Amino acid sequence: MLAFCLLGLLLLMLVSLGSVSLYWVKLADQYLYEDALPASEAARQLMLSSNGLLDNAQGLGRVENEAQRAVIGKKMSLESTHLLVEIDRLYSLNLQSSDASKDKHLALLADDIIHDLSVFGHQVDERLALTAQLNDKGRSLAEAASISGDLLEAEQAVVDSAILAKLSLAYPQVVGTEQSAHLLDTIIDQDLDIRERLNRALALIHHIALVGQLLQSPEQQLGLNKVLENMARVLLPTPYIVDPSSLSTKNNNENPGSVKGEKTNNQIDLMPLALLKGLIRDPVRSTELDQQLIVLSQVNMGLHLQQQYAQVLAKQNAQLLILTDKLGQLNQSVDGAMKAQQLQVKNARNDFLQQLMWAKSGLWATGFLMLIIMLLVVYRVIYKGIALRLNEATAALSQLSRGNTEVMLDPHGDDELTAMASAIEAFKQKTAQNQTLQTQLKSTASELFAHKASLESTVQERTLELAETNRRLDAEAKGHSSAREMAERANKAKSLFLATMSHEIRTPLNGLLGTLTLLSHSPLPQAQKQMLALSQYSGTLLQNVLNDILDFSRLEQGKLTNEPRAIALDELLDEVMAIMIAGAGLSGISLYLVRDDLPKWVNLDGPKLRQVLLNLLGNAIKFTPSGEIQLRVTVVGQHLTFEVSDTGVGISETDIRQLFVAYGSQPNQGKTRGTGLGLAICKELVALMNNVDTTTQCIWVNSKLGKGSTFGFNLPLHTCKQADEVICTELPKVDPKCVLVIEDNKVNSLVAQGFLAHLGHQSILAESCTEARSIFRVDSAEQFDGIMLDIQLSDGSGAELLVELKEIAKAAQKNISIVAFTAQIQDEKIKTLGFDDVLAKPLNIKLLANWIGDASDIQTKDNHNAKFTTQEPLTKDNTSTIYNDNLETDIAHQPLLNEKQINEDLQYLGADAVSEMLRLFSINSTEQVNKLANLPVDSNKLLHSLKGSSASIGLTKLSCLCKQFEKDGLNNISYQYLKQVWQTSLTALELKINNNE
């Protein structure tokens, strides 16, 4: 208890001493924190407000529009209020500087600054108003100069034609000497004089156009002076203007002169324009020229506005300098007050340090005293009363733990240590009893241990026998399971790889082949046609390799079947030769087709036959360095015989045995390459078409090294009658239709829309399931005649979307044909989903025409137009209509490109410059079209910008379309049509540039 009392006394002394020290420190720094620091902070805030006003005033002097001026004006208002508040705060804190007069006039100076800021703001408003007037005036002058220049150039061409006509008749031998002299006098006195007046007027108009452009940038005073100097120099000897320096700020007080009055020293002489009266013979152009000359006559008024702008700008800069000086005076006054305040802070700091030293001394003394008291307490209470007695108890417990029950303790007192000694004594007695019991337990445990050892020996022997048997069984089971799992994983990995490759490789490849087919319908030079044929040849070879890999996998799984149908054999052979002729020409060899009188229609699997022939011809081209290749097709009995012969490197007898092994490539004089599947898949496909076992060798080979090779095979001949034809020789003619294309790949969608446009049909693109649902609804289904649906979309499955589309068509009571647009045409699941037909990728224009019909040569009928104008529109808000048919007549029939403008650009600027213009327009317009997809509030602004840029590059229809949508408003359907026209226009312009090169 004594120990606790002493400790409590020590803590009480420490708390008392700390309270006294804190009181001393509080008294010392009261002035520092309550007086000095707030004043310093107020002065700092005042200087920040002053600097902020200066920065905002400088920014206000550079603003270019009213919005920027309003923002900076708000900031300056806040800074002014803050300035006055901080000045009042300094007065309330009794902040005084060495110069008392500055303190008295601080508020007056602030009021003066705020008044100057108000004057400065009015000057900025006046400058912005003059800037707007100059922009309007300069724009009208530039436009009037452009129109007037075109009219004068046209009249100049008429005068030149008249001069040439008179000169052609001025020969004395033709019209006589007198008439010839009269004609020459007429040319000299009238025509040349008119031409001279036109030239002078044109020169003056061109300079006025430059003046108009410079007036739109009023800060370009130096450029305007140079233009006026150039006018004085170029237009001599007629002095249209005087010294350009008269436009400087020195002539600020001069008044603008009128066009017809006396010339002042800041006017342009417009006499050449006045001399044009009566020169224009065409009354329409004469009237238009008079209107434009009225606008041009206001050029001197624009120069006067420019002088006013220079005056206002000079006043604004002078006012800004005054503001800067006054704000500097304010900062100097605050700085003087801060210096005086810093002296007071220094004195307060010295007082604080002195009080802190005394508090430190008191703490050291108190600490030393407390240390002495704590040492006494530790010795008497803790060491003698606790530590020694605990040590005795610990030693006794240690002896008891070793089994020594002879230990002795001397308990005395009535504290906790006495109770511990009594407990140790009781524990000693319990330990003696436990030792007796432990002796008895050891005897019993020895007997139990001997019996346990005997049992464990017997169990261990049996366990070892069972473990060995289980180990052998487990090893065999794990081996079988591991092998099965590895085989299943490998099979799944291969299936996943083939499925992924089918989608990722076929999609861009099909888009490439479709784009090349679409390009082949456009007029191209012969050299580009050859390059296009080579591109189709390379793409077809790549597609053939991909088909080989996928078909071989299907053959392994037993999923590839023979699908015979009626085909035109001659057309198939011509198509194969058309593709391979490019590859043969590239290798410098000849390719021939020799055929007997073949039946027109036969029943066989055309795609598989095409794949086999492409593989065999491709191998022949690959291994034939020179010479020729021949494809011979004959009828032998009830079979068709196909033979591919070449004059290539040949194959040895040893290598022929390994030709048809999958994934193997044979050395052929350094030309080893390929996947190793070509001949193997050919063998499997021929066996499949002959309905024989794949182990049967259905392709024969005859070859000699260095002399060439011949590959041949037979197919059963089954001729077809006319009723079995599946492809019409003439495409069906129909009225134009509207097709919804649901495709997320941009290349494939571009090909599909291009083919539909080539066939005379409209199309609307939906790039996702969400977009398709927003376009195809019950109230808009009537507008569509067909749907092309991709199976794999980015945000869902085409199969699930098909069910929704059919329900919408049924609810709208509209019979709409829905076809699958996919590369997986051999997938049996697609045929069971409910599609009306399947269009394979790459898209074939004949198959597309068989489905939708050909409307390229048929004009749109009145009843077809009525269908699109009387039905409900496709938009969500039911406020707009289907476009193209609903467009104004002049826009609907506008050409995509302004051929004249683009030809002139290509002639004068060059193809490289026009290509760069197209690249920049494509980047900017892509961003604008993407923003328009969300139908923003400022869509008219975006449409206006797109209208101007498309017109400047020659995209006539796109510009007109933007103009109409800017007037009528934009919705989902009009945006889709706008996007389609934009894409088609870019493609058409790019093709034109490439053809020009």
Disulfide bonds with the S-S distance in Angstrom:
none
